[in-house]
Amino acid sequence: MHKDNDANERYELFMEQKLRQINDVSLGNNLRNLRTAANLTQEQVVAQLQLRNLSTTRSIYSQIEAGTYNIKISELIALTEIFHTDFNTIFNGLSYNK
């Protein structure tokens, strides 16, 4: 039982980790394109995130799309579900230029 608790704690910690969007690499445009392709408003996406127990606001989601908010891994996973897509699509076209 102790082993299960340790695994759950590590999982919880992992889900709260954030992906840092830096100036030259941002998921925002891809997320905006996926949202508009799904015919969803930012408010509708936020409502779906909140239904998944993620405390996200319209302001935070707007910042995610603008690339100024460090998105949580748990939010990213939920967005793949909401947009019926995968991580490859979310990261499509992104590269790091030194």
C-alpha positions in Angstrom: 0.0 0.0 0.0 2.9 2.4 0.8 4.2 1.8 -2.7 0.8 2.9 -4.2 0.9 6.1 -2.1 4.4 7.0 -3.3 3.4 6.4 -6.9 0.3 8.6 -6.5 2.3 11.4 -4.9 4.8 11.3 -7.8 1.9 11.3 -10.3 0.3 14.3 -8.6 3.7 16.2 -8.5 4.2 15.4 -12.2 0.8 16.6 -13.2 1.4 20.0 -11.5 4.7 20.5 -13.4 4.6 23.3 -16.0 5.9 23.6 -19.5 7.7 26.9 -19.9 6.7 28.7 -23.1 9.7 30.9 -24.0 9.8 33.7 -26.5 10.8 31.6 -29.5 8.8 28.4 -28.7 5.1 28.7 -27.9 2.2 26.3 -28.0 -0.2 29.2 -28.2 -0.8 29.4 -31.9 -1.3 25.7 -32.3 -3.8 25.7 -29.4 -5.6 28.6 -30.8 -5.8 26.9 -34.2 -7.1 23.7 -32.6 -9.7 25.6 -30.6 -11.0 27.5 -33.6 -11.0 24.3 -35.7 -13.1 22.7 -33.0 -15.5 25.7 -33.2 -15.0 26.4 -29.5 -14.7 29.7 -27.7 -12.1 30.3 -25.0 -14.9 30.2 -22.5 -16.1 26.8 -23.7 -12.6 25.4 -23.4 -12.2 26.8 -19.9 -15.6 25.2 -18.9 -14.3 21.9 -20.2 -11.1 22.3 -18.2 -13.0 23.1 -15.1 -15.2 20.0 -15.6 -11.9 18.1 -15.4 -11.2 19.8 -12.0 -8.5 22.1 -13.4 -8.8 25.6 -11.9 -8.3 27.6 -15.1 -9.9 30.9 -15.9 -10.6 32.6 -19.2 -7.7 35.0 -18.4 -5.3 32.1 -17.8 -6.4 30.4 -21.0 -6.0 33.6 -23.0 -2.4 33.8 -21.6 -1.8 30.1 -22.6 -2.8 31.0 -26.2 -0.7 34.2 -26.1 2.3 32.1 -24.9 2.8 34.1 -21.7 1.6 31.4 -19.3 3.5 28.3 -18.3 0.9 25.6 -19.1 0.6 22.7 -16.6 1.1 19.2 -18.0 -2.4 18.3 -16.6 -3.9 21.2 -18.6 -2.1 20.0 -21.8 -3.3 16.5 -21.3 -6.9 17.8 -20.9 -6.6 19.9 -24.0 -5.6 16.9 -26.1 -8.9 15.3 -24.9 -11.0 18.5 -25.5 -9.6 19.0 -29.0 -9.6 15.3 -29.8 -6.0 15.4 -30.8 -2.6 14.2 -29.8 0.6 15.7 -28.5 2.3 15.5 -32.0 -0.4 17.9 -33.3 -0.1 20.3 -30.4 3.7 20.4 -30.9 3.5 20.4 -34.7 5.9 22.8 -36.4 7.7 23.9 -33.2 11.4 23.8 -33.0 14.1 25.3 -30.8 16.4 27.8 -32.6 19.6 28.6 -30.6 
